[in-house]
Amino acid sequence: VERKPPALALHFRAAPDLAAAAARVRAVVDRLDPERRFERLAGMRMLELRPPGATTKAQAMAAMLDEVRPGFAVMLGDDVSDAAAFRVLDAARDSGRLRTLAVGVHGRADQVPQIMAAADAVLASPADAARLLWRLATWPTGWPRRRPGPSG
């Protein structure tokens, strides 16, 4: 169980039978919340419960872009809710507001089709994601910028 205020994620990633584990988690949730007061978001090897109207990653991304107004935005993700935020970045890029990079990250053998469809690039592992973040964090001040050409 992962508390993600205001949400709660129930993970079953280590279960030997993922389909059976997913069904069992859904059954318990349905028994505890038969009126479906909480929204359900099925993710990769997890089920997230959130109160109605809770902010999604896509809404948070849109609000952050509006508030901060960056010239460049990078997001890394590996699950269904990340794909929705990637689409927000795509829309901002398509509108000409900013440059963006949506990077999918494989964490396991299975893939999230929504991430593969929405990402600009896909990294093979969380270790590759860490290397990318390190490179971005240590890049010279002012990145991304054009490197000087032969004339300086």
DSSP file (Angstrom, degrees, kcal/mol; ACC not computed):
  #  RESIDUE AA STRUCTURE BP1 BP2  ACC     N-H-->O    O-->H-N    N-H-->O    O-->H-N    TCO  KAPPA ALPHA  PHI   PSI    X-CA   Y-CA   Z-CA
    1    1 A V              0   0    0      0, 0.0     2,-0.5     0, 0.0     9,-0.2   0.000 360.0 360.0 360.0 129.0    0.0    0.0    0.0
    2    2 A E  E     -A    9   0A   0      7,-2.9     7,-3.0     2,-0.0     2,-0.5  -0.975 360.0-143.3-120.8 120.2    1.4    3.4   -1.0
    3    3 A R  E     +A    8   0A   0     -2,-0.5     5,-0.2     5,-0.2     7,-0.0  -0.727  23.9 171.5 -82.2 125.5   -0.2    6.6    0.3
    4    4 A K  E >   -A    7   0A   0      3,-2.6     3,-4.0    -2,-0.5    -1,-0.1  -0.675  47.8 -98.1-132.4  74.4   -0.1    9.2   -2.4
    5    5 A P  T 3  S+     0   0    0      0, 0.0     3,-0.1     0, 0.0    45,-0.0  -0.041 108.6  10.4 -46.7 131.0   -2.2   12.0   -0.9
    6    6 A P  T 3  S+     0   0    0      0, 0.0     2,-0.1     0, 0.0    48,-0.1  -0.937 130.8  58.8 -91.4  16.7   -5.0   12.2   -1.6
    7    7 A A  E <   -A    4   0A   0     -3,-4.0    -3,-2.6    43,-0.2     2,-0.4  -0.453  61.6-146.0-102.0 172.5   -4.8    8.8   -3.3
    8    8 A L  E     -AB   3  49A   0     41,-2.4    41,-3.3    -5,-0.2     2,-0.5  -0.991  10.7-157.1-138.0 128.0   -3.9    5.3   -2.2
    9    9 A A  E     -AB   2  48A   0     -7,-3.0    -7,-2.9    -2,-0.4     2,-0.7  -0.926   2.5-157.5-111.5 129.8   -2.2    2.8   -4.5
   10   10 A L  E     - B   0  47A   0     37,-3.1    37,-2.0    -2,-0.5     2,-0.3  -0.915  17.6-160.6-106.1 110.2   -2.5   -0.9   -3.9
   11   11 A H  E     + B   0  46A   0     -2,-0.7    35,-0.2    35,-0.2    34,-0.1  -0.667  27.1 168.8 -95.8 144.4    0.5   -2.6   -5.6
   12   12 A F    >   +     0   0    0     33,-2.7     3,-1.6    -2,-0.3    34,-0.2  -0.076  34.1 130.7-137.9  34.2    0.7   -6.3   -6.5
   13   13 A R  T 3  S+     0   0    0     32,-0.4     5,-0.1     1,-0.3    33,-0.1   0.731  72.5  50.0 -65.5 -24.2    3.9   -6.2   -8.6
   14   14 A A  T 3  S+     0   0    0     31,-0.1    -1,-0.3     3,-0.1     4,-0.0   0.407  80.8 122.0 -96.0   3.6    5.5   -9.1   -6.8
   15   15 A A    <   -     0   0    0     -3,-1.6     3,-0.2     1,-0.1    -3,-0.1  -0.401  62.6-138.2 -67.3 140.2    2.5  -11.5   -7.1
   16   16 A P  S    S+     0   0    0      0, 0.0     2,-0.6     0, 0.0    -1,-0.1   0.820  99.1  39.7 -68.4 -29.8    3.3  -14.7   -8.9
   17   17 A D  S  > S-     0   0    0      1,-0.2     4,-2.5     2,-0.0     5,-0.2  -0.878  71.0-174.6-121.9  97.3    0.0  -14.6  -10.8
   18   18 A L  H  > S+     0   0    0     -2,-0.6     4,-2.8    -3,-0.2     5,-0.2   0.883  82.2  51.3 -62.4 -41.9   -0.7  -11.0  -11.8
   19   19 A A  H  > S+     0   0    0      1,-0.2     4,-2.2     2,-0.2    -1,-0.2   0.921 113.1  45.4 -63.3 -43.6   -4.1  -11.5  -13.3
   20   20 A A  H  > S+     0   0    0      2,-0.2     4,-2.3     1,-0.2    -1,-0.2   0.902 113.4  50.0 -66.5 -40.1   -5.3  -13.3  -10.1
   21   21 A A  H  X S+     0   0    0     -4,-2.5     4,-2.6     2,-0.2    -2,-0.2   0.915 110.1  50.2 -64.7 -42.7   -3.8  -10.7   -7.9
   22   22 A A  H  X S+     0   0    0     -4,-2.8     4,-2.5     1,-0.2    -2,-0.2   0.921 111.7  48.4 -61.0 -44.1   -5.4   -7.9   -9.8
   23   23 A A  H  X S+     0   0    0     -4,-2.2     4,-2.4    -5,-0.2    -1,-0.2   0.895 111.8  49.5 -63.4 -40.4   -8.8   -9.6   -9.6
   24   24 A R  H  X S+     0   0    0     -4,-2.3     4,-2.2     2,-0.2    -2,-0.2   0.915 111.3  48.1 -66.7 -43.0   -8.4  -10.1   -5.9
   25   25 A V  H  X S+     0   0    0     -4,-2.6     4,-2.5     2,-0.2     5,-0.2   0.933 112.7  49.0 -62.9 -45.6   -7.4   -6.5   -5.2
   26   26 A R  H  X S+     0   0    0     -4,-2.5     4,-2.9     1,-0.2    -2,-0.2   0.908 110.3  51.6 -59.8 -41.7  -10.4   -5.3   -7.3
   27   27 A A  H  X S+     0   0    0     -4,-2.4     4,-2.1     2,-0.2    -1,-0.2   0.910 110.7  47.2 -63.0 -42.8  -12.7   -7.6   -5.4
   28   28 A V  H  X S+     0   0    0     -4,-2.2     4,-2.3     2,-0.2    -1,-0.2   0.929 113.8  47.8 -64.8 -44.5  -11.5   -6.3   -2.0
   29   29 A V  H  X S+     0   0    0     -4,-2.5     4,-2.4     1,-0.2    -2,-0.2   0.921 111.4  50.3 -62.4 -44.0  -11.8   -2.7   -3.1
   30   30 A D  H  < S+     0   0    0     -4,-2.9    -1,-0.2     1,-0.2    -2,-0.2   0.870 111.0  49.6 -63.3 -35.5  -15.3   -3.4   -4.5
   31   31 A R  H  < S+     0   0    0     -4,-2.1    -1,-0.2    -5,-0.2    -2,-0.2   0.886 115.8  42.2 -69.5 -37.8  -16.3   -5.0   -1.2
   32   32 A L  H  < S+     0   0    0     -4,-2.3    -2,-0.2     1,-0.2    -1,-0.2   0.749 128.6  29.3 -79.9 -24.5  -15.0   -2.1    0.8
   33   33 A D    ><  +     0   0    0     -4,-2.4     3,-1.6    -5,-0.2    -1,-0.2  -0.519  67.5 156.9-133.5  65.0  -16.4    0.6   -1.5
   34   34 A P  T 3  S+     0   0    0      0, 0.0    -1,-0.1     0, 0.0    -3,-0.1   0.775  75.9  56.5 -66.2 -25.1  -19.5   -0.9   -3.1
   35   35 A E  T 3  S-     0   0    0     -3,-0.1    -5,-0.1     1,-0.0    -2,-0.0   0.512 107.0-128.5 -81.8  -3.4  -20.9    2.6   -3.9
   36   36 A R    <   +     0   0    0     -3,-1.6     4,-0.1    -6,-0.2    -6,-0.1   0.915  50.9 157.8  56.2  47.0  -17.8    3.4   -5.8
   37   37 A R        +     0   0    0      2,-0.1     2,-0.4    14,-0.0    -1,-0.1   0.815  59.6  63.9 -67.6 -29.5  -17.2    6.6   -4.0
   38   38 A F  S    S-     0   0    0     13,-0.2     2,-0.2    -5,-0.1    -5,-0.0  -0.780  88.4-122.5 -98.8 140.0  -13.6    6.5   -4.9
   39   39 A E  E     -C   50   0A   0     11,-3.1    11,-2.1    -2,-0.4     2,-0.4  -0.520  26.0-142.1 -73.6 146.3  -12.3    6.6   -8.5
   40   40 A R  E     -C   49   0A   0      9,-0.2     2,-0.5    -2,-0.2     9,-0.2  -0.939  16.5-173.9-114.8 133.2  -10.3    3.7   -9.6
   41   41 A L  E     -C   48   0A   0      7,-2.6     7,-2.8    -2,-0.4     2,-0.5  -0.954  14.9-149.6-126.2 111.4   -7.3    3.9  -11.9
   42   42 A A  E     +C   47   0A   0     -2,-0.5     5,-0.2     5,-0.2     2,-0.1  -0.696  27.9 169.4 -81.1 123.8   -5.8    0.6  -13.0
   43   43 A G  E >   -C   46   0A   0      3,-2.4     2,-0.9    -2,-0.5     3,-0.8  -0.391  48.0 -50.1-116.9-163.6   -2.1    1.0  -13.5
   44   44 A M  T 3  S-     0   0    0      1,-0.3   -31,-0.1    -2,-0.1     3,-0.1  -0.644 121.6 -23.1 -78.2 106.9    0.9   -1.3  -14.1
   45   45 A R  T 3  S+     0   0    0     -2,-0.9   -33,-2.7     1,-0.2   -32,-0.4   0.818 128.7  76.8  62.4  33.2    0.6   -4.0  -11.4
   46   46 A M  E <   -BC  11  43A   0     -3,-0.8    -3,-2.4   -35,-0.2     2,-0.4  -0.987  64.9-140.4-162.0 162.0   -1.4   -1.7   -9.2
   47   47 A L  E     -BC  10  42A   0    -37,-2.0   -37,-3.1    -2,-0.3     2,-0.4  -0.994  20.7-156.0-129.8 124.7   -4.8   -0.2   -8.5
   48   48 A E  E     -BC   9  41A   0     -7,-2.8    -7,-2.6    -2,-0.4     2,-0.4  -0.843   2.9-161.4-103.9 137.1   -5.1    3.4   -7.4
   49   49 A L  E     +BC   8  40A   0    -41,-3.3   -41,-2.4    -2,-0.4    -9,-0.2  -0.954  16.2 169.3-114.4 134.3   -8.0    4.8   -5.5
   50   50 A R  E     - C   0  39A   0    -11,-2.1   -11,-3.1    -2,-0.4   -43,-0.2  -0.996  36.9-103.5-143.7 150.1   -8.7    8.5   -5.3
   51   51 A P    >   -     0   0    0      0, 0.0     3,-2.0     0, 0.0   -13,-0.2  -0.352  56.1 -83.2 -67.4 152.7  -11.5   10.7   -4.1
   52   52 A P  T 3  S+     0   0    0      0, 0.0   -14,-0.0     0, 0.0   -15,-0.0  -0.291 116.6  18.5 -55.9 135.7  -13.7   12.2   -6.9
   53   53 A G  T 3  S+     0   0    0      1,-0.3     3,-0.1    -3,-0.1     2,-0.0   0.441  84.2 151.5  83.6  -0.4  -12.1   15.4   -8.2
   54   54 A A    <   -     0   0    0     -3,-2.0    -1,-0.3     1,-0.1     2,-0.1  -0.368  56.6 -96.1 -63.2 144.3   -8.6   14.7   -7.0
   55   55 A T        -     0   0    0      4,-0.1     2,-0.2     1,-0.1    -1,-0.1  -0.381  39.0-147.2 -64.9 133.3   -6.0   16.3   -9.2
   56   56 A T     >  -     0   0    0     -2,-0.1     4,-2.5    -3,-0.1     5,-0.2  -0.489  27.6-106.7 -92.2 168.4   -4.5   13.9  -11.8
   57   57 A K  H  > S+     0   0    0      1,-0.2     4,-2.7     2,-0.2     5,-0.2   0.885 122.0  54.0 -61.6 -37.9   -0.9   14.1  -13.1
   58   58 A A  H  > S+     0   0    0      2,-0.2     4,-2.4     1,-0.2    -1,-0.2   0.925 110.2  45.6 -63.5 -43.9   -2.2   15.5  -16.4
   59   59 A Q  H  > S+     0   0    0      2,-0.2     4,-2.5     1,-0.2    -2,-0.2   0.902 113.0  50.5 -65.5 -40.2   -4.0   18.3  -14.5
   60   60 A A  H  X S+     0   0    0     -4,-2.5     4,-2.6     2,-0.2    -2,-0.2   0.907 110.5  49.8 -64.0 -41.2   -0.9   19.0  -12.3
   61   61 A M  H  X S+     0   0    0     -4,-2.7     4,-2.6     2,-0.2     5,-0.2   0.938 111.4  48.5 -62.1 -46.5    1.3   19.2  -15.4
   62   62 A A  H  X S+     0   0    0     -4,-2.4     4,-2.0     1,-0.2    -2,-0.2   0.919 113.4  47.1 -60.9 -44.1   -1.1   21.6  -17.1
   63   63 A A  H  X S+     0   0    0     -4,-2.5     4,-2.4     1,-0.2    -1,-0.2   0.906 112.1  50.0 -64.4 -41.8   -1.2   23.8  -14.0
   64   64 A M  H  X>S+     0   0    0     -4,-2.6     4,-3.1     2,-0.2     5,-0.5   0.913 110.2  49.7 -64.8 -42.0    2.5   23.8  -13.5
   65   65 A L  H  X5S+     0   0    0     -4,-2.6     4,-1.7     1,-0.2    -1,-0.2   0.898 112.7  47.8 -63.3 -39.2    3.2   24.7  -17.2
   66   66 A D  H  <5S+     0   0    0     -4,-2.0    -2,-0.2    -5,-0.2    -1,-0.2   0.888 118.2  40.8 -67.2 -38.9    0.7   27.6  -16.9
   67   67 A E  H  <5S+     0   0    0     -4,-2.4    -2,-0.2    -5,-0.2    -3,-0.2   0.929 126.3  30.2 -76.4 -47.1    2.2   28.8  -13.6
   68   68 A V  H  <5S-     0   0    0     -4,-3.1    -3,-0.2    -5,-0.2    -2,-0.2   0.831  82.3-158.5 -85.1 -34.3    5.9   28.4  -14.3
   69   69 A R     << -     0   0    0     -4,-1.7    -4,-0.1    -5,-0.5    -3,-0.1   0.945  20.3-171.9  52.3  57.2    5.9   29.0  -18.1
   70   70 A P        -     0   0    0      0, 0.0     3,-0.1     0, 0.0    -1,-0.1  -0.268  30.4-137.0 -73.0 165.1    9.1   27.2  -18.8
   71   71 A G  S    S+     0   0    0      1,-0.3    28,-2.4    27,-0.1     2,-0.3   0.648  92.1  24.7 -90.1 -19.3   10.8   27.2  -22.2
   72   72 A F  E     -d   99   0B   0     26,-0.2     2,-0.4     2,-0.0    -1,-0.3  -0.995  67.0-172.5-147.5 136.5   11.6   23.5  -22.0
   73   73 A A  E     -d  100   0B   0     26,-2.0    28,-1.9    -2,-0.3     2,-0.4  -0.998   1.9-170.5-135.8 136.7   10.0   20.7  -20.0
   74   74 A V  E     -d  101   0B   0     -2,-0.4     2,-0.4    26,-0.2    28,-0.2  -0.978   6.1-178.6-123.2 136.6   11.1   17.1  -19.5
   75   75 A M  E     -d  102   0B   0     26,-2.3    28,-3.2    -2,-0.4     2,-0.4  -0.999   9.7-161.4-136.0 136.0    9.0   14.3  -17.9
   76   76 A L  E     +d  103   0B   0     -2,-0.4     2,-0.3    26,-0.2    28,-0.2  -0.913  23.5 158.0-110.5 141.7    9.9   10.7  -17.3
   77   77 A G  E     -d  104   0B   0     26,-2.2    28,-2.1    -2,-0.4    -2,-0.0  -0.994  32.9-171.1-160.0 164.1    7.2    8.1  -16.6
   78   78 A D        +     0   0    0     -2,-0.3     2,-0.3    26,-0.2    29,-0.2   0.290  65.0  61.7-141.1   9.6    6.3    4.5  -16.7
   79   79 A D  S >> S-     0   0    0     35,-0.1     4,-1.6   -36,-0.1     3,-0.8  -0.835  87.9 -91.1-140.1 175.7    2.5    4.1  -16.0
   80   80 A V  H 3> S+     0   0    0      1,-0.3     4,-1.3    -2,-0.3     3,-0.2   0.872 120.8  51.8 -55.6 -45.9   -0.9    5.0  -17.4
   81   81 A S  H 3> S+     0   0    0      1,-0.2     4,-1.3     2,-0.2    -1,-0.3   0.808 106.4  56.0 -66.5 -27.5   -1.3    8.3  -15.5
   82   82 A D  H <> S+     0   0    0     -3,-0.8     4,-2.3     1,-0.2    -1,-0.2   0.873 100.8  58.2 -68.6 -36.9    2.1    9.4  -16.8
   83   83 A A  H  X S+     0   0    0     -4,-1.6     4,-1.7    -3,-0.2    -2,-0.2   0.881 103.1  53.0 -61.0 -38.2    0.9    8.9  -20.4
   84   84 A A  H  X S+     0   0    0     -4,-1.3     4,-1.1     1,-0.2    -1,-0.2   0.895 109.5  48.2 -64.3 -39.6   -1.9   11.4  -19.8
   85   85 A A  H  X S+     0   0    0     -4,-1.3     4,-1.8     1,-0.2    -2,-0.2   0.859 106.0  58.4 -68.4 -34.6    0.6   13.9  -18.6
   86   86 A F  H  X S+     0   0    0     -4,-2.3     4,-2.5     1,-0.2    -1,-0.2   0.900 102.0  54.9 -58.3 -40.0    2.8   13.2  -21.6
   87   87 A R  H  X S+     0   0    0     -4,-1.7     4,-2.2     1,-0.2    -1,-0.2   0.834 103.5  54.9 -65.5 -31.2   -0.2   14.2  -23.8
   88   88 A V  H  X S+     0   0    0     -4,-1.1     4,-2.1     2,-0.2    -1,-0.2   0.918 108.6  48.5 -64.7 -42.8   -0.4   17.6  -22.0
   89   89 A L  H  X S+     0   0    0     -4,-1.8     4,-2.6     1,-0.2    -2,-0.2   0.917 109.4  53.0 -61.9 -42.9    3.3   18.1  -22.9
   90   90 A D  H  X S+     0   0    0     -4,-2.5     4,-3.1     1,-0.2    -2,-0.2   0.919 108.9  49.2 -57.8 -44.6    2.5   17.2  -26.5
   91   91 A A  H  X S+     0   0    0     -4,-2.2     4,-1.7     2,-0.2    -1,-0.2   0.895 111.0  49.4 -64.3 -40.3   -0.3   19.7  -26.6
   92   92 A A  H  <>S+     0   0    0     -4,-2.1     5,-1.8     2,-0.2     6,-0.8   0.909 114.0  46.0 -64.7 -41.3    1.9   22.5  -25.2
   93   93 A R  H ><5S+     0   0    0     -4,-2.6     3,-1.5     1,-0.2    -2,-0.2   0.929 111.4  51.7 -65.5 -45.5    4.6   21.6  -27.8
   94   94 A D  H 3<5S+     0   0    0     -4,-3.1    -1,-0.2     1,-0.3    -2,-0.2   0.806 106.4  54.8 -63.3 -29.2    2.1   21.5  -30.6
   95   95 A S  T 3<5S-     0   0    0     -4,-1.7    -1,-0.3    -5,-0.2    -2,-0.2   0.581 114.7-118.1 -79.4  -8.3    0.8   24.9  -29.6
   96   96 A G  T < 5S+     0   0    0     -3,-1.5    -3,-0.2    -4,-0.4    -2,-0.1   0.555  78.8 124.9  84.1   8.0    4.3   26.3  -29.9
   97   97 A R  S   <S-     0   0    0     -5,-1.8     2,-0.3    -6,-0.2    -4,-0.2   0.864  77.8 -23.0 -69.3 -36.5    4.4   27.3  -26.2
   98   98 A L        -     0   0    0     -6,-0.8     2,-0.4    -9,-0.1    -2,-0.2  -0.981  65.2 -94.0-164.2 168.5    7.5   25.4  -25.3
   99   99 A R  E     -d   72   0B   0    -28,-2.4   -26,-2.0    -2,-0.3     2,-0.3  -0.764  46.7-175.3 -91.9 142.6    9.9   22.5  -26.2
  100  100 A T  E     -d   73   0B   0     -2,-0.4     2,-0.3   -28,-0.2   -26,-0.2  -0.923  23.6-161.4-138.6 161.7    9.2   19.3  -24.5
  101  101 A L  E     -d   74   0B   0    -28,-1.9   -26,-2.3    -2,-0.3     2,-0.6  -0.915   6.6-167.1-144.6 117.1   10.5   15.8  -24.0
  102  102 A A  E     -d   75   0B   0     -2,-0.3    18,-2.8   -28,-0.2    19,-1.5  -0.929  12.8-168.0-106.1 118.4    8.4   12.9  -22.7
  103  103 A V  E     -de  76 121B   0    -28,-3.2   -26,-2.2    -2,-0.6     2,-0.2  -0.929   8.5-152.5-117.0 117.8   10.5    9.9  -21.8
  104  104 A G  E     -de  77 122B   0     17,-2.9    19,-3.2    -2,-0.6     2,-0.4  -0.596  11.3-153.4 -82.0 148.3    9.0    6.5  -21.1
  105  105 A V  E     - e   0 123B   0    -28,-2.1     2,-0.4    -2,-0.2    19,-0.2  -0.986   7.9-141.6-128.8 124.1   10.9    4.2  -18.8
  106  106 A H        +     0   0    0     17,-2.2     5,-0.1    -2,-0.4     3,-0.1  -0.695  24.3 170.1 -78.3 130.8   10.7    0.4  -18.8
  107  107 A G        +     0   0    0     -2,-0.4     2,-0.2     3,-0.4    -1,-0.2   0.621  64.6   7.0-111.5 -21.3   10.8   -0.9  -15.2
  108  108 A R  S    S-     0   0    0      2,-0.6    -1,-0.1    17,-0.0     0, 0.0  -0.746  91.8 -80.0-145.2-172.7   10.0   -4.5  -15.9
  109  109 A A  S    S+     0   0    0     -2,-0.2     2,-0.1    -3,-0.1    -3,-0.0   0.846 106.2  75.4 -69.1 -32.7    9.5   -7.0  -18.7
  110  110 A D  S    S-     0   0    0      1,-0.0    -2,-0.6     2,-0.0    -3,-0.4  -0.465  71.7-146.7 -82.8 155.8    6.0   -5.8  -19.4
  111  111 A Q        -     0   0    0     -2,-0.1     3,-0.1    -5,-0.1    -5,-0.1  -0.850  13.4-128.3-118.6 153.5    5.2   -2.5  -21.1
  112  112 A V    >>  -     0   0    0     -2,-0.3     4,-2.1     1,-0.1     3,-0.8  -0.908  17.6-153.0 -99.1 111.4    2.4    0.0  -20.7
  113  113 A P  H 3> S+     0   0    0      0, 0.0     4,-2.2     0, 0.0     5,-0.2   0.840  93.1  57.9 -56.3 -34.6    1.1    0.6  -24.3
  114  114 A Q  H 3> S+     0   0    0      1,-0.2     4,-1.9     2,-0.2     5,-0.1   0.879 107.3  47.6 -64.2 -36.8   -0.1    4.1  -23.4
  115  115 A I  H <> S+     0   0    0     -3,-0.8     4,-2.3     2,-0.2    -1,-0.2   0.932 110.6  51.1 -67.9 -45.2    3.4    5.1  -22.4
  116  116 A M  H  < S+     0   0    0     -4,-2.1    -2,-0.2     1,-0.2    -1,-0.2   0.872 114.3  44.8 -60.9 -36.3    4.9    3.6  -25.6
  117  117 A A  H  < S+     0   0    0     -4,-2.2    -1,-0.2    -5,-0.2    -2,-0.2   0.834 119.7  39.4 -76.0 -33.2    2.4    5.5  -27.7
  118  118 A A  H  < S+     0   0    0     -4,-1.9    -2,-0.2    -5,-0.2    -1,-0.2   0.681  94.4  95.3 -94.3 -18.8    2.7    8.8  -25.9
  119  119 A A     <  -     0   0    0     -4,-2.3   -16,-0.2    -5,-0.1     3,-0.1  -0.425  59.4-151.5 -78.8 147.2    6.5    9.0  -25.2
  120  120 A D  S    S+     0   0    0    -18,-2.8     2,-0.3     1,-0.3   -17,-0.2   0.780  87.7   4.9 -78.5 -31.0    9.0   10.8  -27.5
  121  121 A A  E     -e  103   0B   0    -19,-1.5   -17,-2.9     2,-0.0     2,-0.4  -0.965  69.2-141.9-149.2 158.8   11.7    8.3  -26.4
  122  122 A V  E     -e  104   0B   0     -2,-0.3     2,-0.3   -19,-0.2   -17,-0.2  -0.994   8.4-151.6-131.7 130.2   11.8    5.2  -24.2
  123  123 A L  E     -e  105   0B   0    -19,-3.2   -17,-2.2    -2,-0.4     6,-0.0  -0.731  17.5-132.6 -97.2 150.6   14.6    4.2  -21.9
  124  124 A A  S    S+     0   0    0     -2,-0.3    -1,-0.1   -19,-0.2   -19,-0.1   0.682  77.9   1.4 -78.1 -19.0   15.3    0.6  -21.2
  125  125 A S  S  > S-     0   0    0      1,-0.1     4,-1.7   -18,-0.0   -18,-0.2  -0.987  71.5-100.9-161.1 163.7   15.6    0.8  -17.4
  126  126 A P  H  > S+     0   0    0      0, 0.0     4,-2.4     0, 0.0     5,-0.2   0.833 120.7  60.1 -60.3 -31.4   15.4    3.0  -14.3
  127  127 A A  H  > S+     0   0    0      1,-0.2     4,-2.0     2,-0.2     5,-0.1   0.905 103.7  49.7 -63.4 -39.8   19.2    3.0  -14.3
  128  128 A D  H  > S+     0   0    0      2,-0.2     4,-2.2     1,-0.2    -1,-0.2   0.880 109.1  52.7 -64.3 -36.9   19.1    4.6  -17.8
  129  129 A A  H  X S+     0   0    0     -4,-1.7     4,-2.6     2,-0.2    -2,-0.2   0.907 107.5  51.2 -64.0 -41.6   16.6    7.2  -16.4
  130  130 A A  H  X S+     0   0    0     -4,-2.4     4,-2.3     1,-0.2    -2,-0.2   0.899 109.5  50.4 -62.4 -40.4   19.0    8.0  -13.6
  131  131 A R  H  X S+     0   0    0     -4,-2.0     4,-2.4     2,-0.2    -2,-0.2   0.910 110.3  49.8 -64.3 -41.6   21.8    8.5  -16.1
  132  132 A L  H  X S+     0   0    0     -4,-2.2     4,-2.6     2,-0.2    -2,-0.2   0.936 111.4  48.3 -62.1 -46.2   19.6   10.8  -18.2
  133  133 A L  H  X S+     0   0    0     -4,-2.6     4,-2.6     1,-0.2    -1,-0.2   0.891 110.5  52.0 -62.5 -38.5   18.7   12.9  -15.1
  134  134 A W  H  X S+     0   0    0     -4,-2.3     4,-1.8     2,-0.2    -1,-0.2   0.930 110.0  49.0 -61.7 -45.1   22.3   13.1  -14.1
  135  135 A R  H  X S+     0   0    0     -4,-2.4     4,-0.6     1,-0.2    -2,-0.2   0.920 112.9  47.1 -61.3 -43.8   23.3   14.3  -17.5
  136  136 A L  H >< S+     0   0    0     -4,-2.6     3,-0.7     1,-0.2    -1,-0.2   0.905 112.5  49.8 -64.4 -40.3   20.5   16.9  -17.5
  137  137 A A  H 3< S+     0   0    0     -4,-2.6    -1,-0.2     1,-0.2    -2,-0.2   0.784 116.6  40.9 -69.5 -27.1   21.5   18.1  -14.0
  138  138 A T  H 3< S+     0   0    0     -4,-1.8    -1,-0.2    -5,-0.2    -2,-0.2   0.357  86.0 119.9-104.4   5.0   25.2   18.4  -14.8
  139  139 A W  S << S-     0   0    0     -3,-0.7     4,-0.1    -4,-0.6     3,-0.1  -0.335  78.9 -83.4 -66.0 152.0   24.7   20.0  -18.2
  140  140 A P    >   -     0   0    0      0, 0.0     3,-1.3     0, 0.0    -1,-0.1  -0.178  59.5 -83.4 -56.4 150.3   26.3   23.5  -18.6
  141  141 A T  T 3  S+     0   0    0      1,-0.2    -3,-0.0    -3,-0.1     0, 0.0  -0.214 115.8  34.9 -53.6 139.8   24.2   26.4  -17.4
  142  142 A G  T 3  S-     0   0    0      1,-0.3    -1,-0.2    -3,-0.1    -3,-0.0   0.464  91.7-169.8  94.0   2.1   21.7   27.6  -20.0
  143  143 A W    <   +     0   0    0     -3,-1.3    -1,-0.3    -4,-0.1     2,-0.1  -0.429  60.8  50.0 -68.2 146.6   20.9   24.1  -21.4
  144  144 A P  S    S+     0   0    0      0, 0.0     2,-0.3     0, 0.0    -1,-0.1   0.488  83.8 132.9 -84.5 138.6   19.3   23.4  -23.8
  145  145 A R        -     0   0    0     -2,-0.1     2,-0.3     0, 0.0    -2,-0.1  -0.950  58.8 -95.3-141.5 162.1   21.2   25.8  -26.0
  146  146 A R        -     0   0    0     -2,-0.3     3,-0.1     1,-0.1     0, 0.0  -0.584  38.5-123.0 -79.3 139.5   22.7   25.7  -29.4
  147  147 A R        -     0   0    0     -2,-0.3    -1,-0.1     1,-0.1     5,-0.0  -0.570  38.5 -94.6 -77.9 146.6   26.4   25.0  -29.5
  148  148 A P        -     0   0    0      0, 0.0    -1,-0.1     0, 0.0     0, 0.0  -0.324  40.4-136.4 -61.2 140.3   28.4   27.6  -31.3
  149  149 A G    >   -     0   0    0     -3,-0.1     3,-2.2     1,-0.1    -3,-0.0  -0.106  41.7 -73.8 -82.9-170.9   29.1   26.9  -35.0
  150  150 A P  T 3  S+     0   0    0      0, 0.0    -1,-0.1     0, 0.0     0, 0.0   0.779 132.3  56.4 -59.1 -27.2   32.4   27.3  -36.8
  151  151 A S  T 3         0   0    0      1,-0.0     0, 0.0     0, 0.0     0, 0.0   0.459 360.0 360.0 -88.6   2.4   32.0   31.1  -36.8
  152  152 A G    <         0   0    0     -3,-2.2    -1,-0.0    -5,-0.0     0, 0.0   0.438 360.0 360.0 106.7 360.0   31.6   31.2  -33.0
